[in-house]
């Protein structure tokens, strides 16, 4: 007669199913329950080390166009922060990446930084700070460090200081008869091909497509030929022309602001100038309008009240923005230190 | 006759087996991976800092002059005092302005033509090593142009070859 060994009852199956579902549910929660039992300091130090490496040795992602050129509307396209000039130049940082990274109006602490540089599963608190040895530049983002119990790494870096040109206006005074007029044009020539090919090592290269370009014109009050105390100088416009190979010269942009007579705020053009005018083209300004084969001409137009021979090179040749230290202050590296604290 | 031989009546055993397999899977998947550096975090931090300091000293700030790095210049001129001051400034500086308390002892390794061997030349130190320090070691190659043999390093180390060569700078670094 058959017995009931090895037969499963419906009750047992139901009970077993409920047990297994409950067991799986509890088991999946266990890693979360144990997270506070991890070796906290070891984890913090490891995250701090990784964050330091990403910041100091990685240029970030996307690389081309670089992440720092993404404006606030495009910041979701930034996958990873990184301050290195290039991947082949660890510890050499790009100033435009630094300024963008520490921009508190563009990025929110901690969310924007958490998923682009800190990473990890836990909502870490952190502080990233950077300063130069001469204390001229200091940046910081994050919370105030606790007294102890945080992971830490310190990295030594050099920050690239971009080039700039200071032009002494009287040295470019036009004394020819045709120059005795009210309108004067001074042109600065940026030969992208030469700049990018003559020096190929990025820390010492002038890269007009990615870096800030600064042109200071000084001593304009002594650039007259005829002394007329009533004469007034007006910087009326700045026009940028581009010439690509096998293409005609074409106007591509205008630039509408300038720092006048040592002022700290940019003035809109046209503007009256007493002695000097500085124009700062921000990093990436030329990126969209030129390439590595382009020639760029920055044309300054000055107007005078009464005709005079003035600051003008339209009858001679443009001022070359190049690797001559006589014409252009060359890029310089400045020592600094980066600290990352995670808790 | 039907009996219990060969029958799978141990359903509890099957259930227990499943539970054990699941538990094993859970344990394996929850295992953390520790890198070697995790076990000596403080050593790793010092090594990184020393390595950065040597690298930064060996990177010229500009190409405007000779393109020679500070480390090349200091080594060629056998300027141990300047090496010590610069290296300590580099590795002790912080962003908050406070100063860390790291100490160093540096040696240069080069090929000696008199004995045809690699020789060690003591270059600089900020403290004497007593043996009780927990020091880490960092090294960096220095490109040396000793052509002509008149440099202070050539005078201090008579066996060093008067030519372009690479020397190995070794720095022991510890926290006081």
Contacts between the chains, C-beta under 8 A, distances in Angstrom:
chain1	res1	chain2	res2	distance
A	1	B	2	7.6
A	2	B	2	5.1
A	3	B	2	7.3
A	3	B	4	7.5
A	5	B	4	4.8
A	5	B	7	5.8
A	5	B	9	4.5
A	6	B	4	7.5
A	6	B	7	4.3
A	6	B	8	5.6
A	6	B	9	3.6
A	6	B	11	7.4
A	8	B	11	6.3
A	12	B	11	7.6
A	16	B	15	6.3
A	20	B	18	7.9
A	23	B	19	7.3
A	23	B	22	7.7
A	24	B	22	7.7
A	27	B	22	7.2
A	27	B	26	5.5
A	30	B	26	7.2
A	30	B	30	7.5
A	31	B	30	5.6
A	34	B	30	7.8
A	38	B	32	7.5
A	41	B	41	7.7
A	42	B	34	7.6
A	42	B	38	5.2
A	42	B	41	6.7
A	45	B	38	7.6
A	45	B	41	4.5
A	45	B	45	7.7
A	46	B	35	7.3
A	46	B	37	7.6
A	46	B	38	6.1
A	46	B	41	8.0
A	49	B	37	7.3
A	49	B	44	7.0
A	49	B	45	7.8
A	49	B	48	7.6
A	52	B	48	7.9
A	90	B	55	7.9
A	91	B	52	6.2
A	91	B	55	6.0
A	91	B	56	6.5
A	91	B	59	7.7
A	92	B	59	7.2
A	129	B	95	4.1
A	129	B	96	7.5
A	130	B	95	6.4
A	131	B	95	4.4
A	133	B	89	7.1
A	133	B	93	5.9
A	135	B	97	7.2
A	138	B	95	7.1
A	140	B	95	7.4
A	152	B	45	7.3
A	153	B	45	6.2
A	153	B	48	6.9
A	154	B	45	7.3
A	154	B	49	5.9
A	154	B	94	6.8
A	155	B	48	7.0
A	155	B	49	7.7
A	155	B	52	5.7
A	156	B	49	7.0
A	156	B	52	3.9
A	156	B	53	5.7
A	156	B	55	7.7
A	156	B	56	5.0
A	156	B	90	5.6
A	156	B	91	7.2
A	156	B	93	8.0
A	157	B	52	7.8
A	157	B	56	7.5
A	158	B	56	6.0
A	158	B	59	6.1
A	158	B	61	7.3
A	199	B	63	7.3
A	201	B	63	7.9
A	203	B	59	7.5
A	204	B	62	7.0
A	204	B	63	4.6
A	325	B	64	5.6
A	330	B	62	6.2
A	330	B	63	7.1
A	330	B	64	5.5
A	331	B	62	7.4
A	332	B	61	5.9
A	332	B	62	5.3
A	333	B	59	6.8
A	333	B	60	7.7
A	333	B	61	4.5
A	333	B	62	7.0
A	334	B	61	7.5
A	335	B	56	6.4
A	335	B	90	7.2
A	337	B	93	5.1
A	337	B	94	6.4
A	337	B	95	5.7
A	338	B	95	7.5
A	339	B	94	6.3
A	339	B	95	4.9
A	339	B	96	8.0
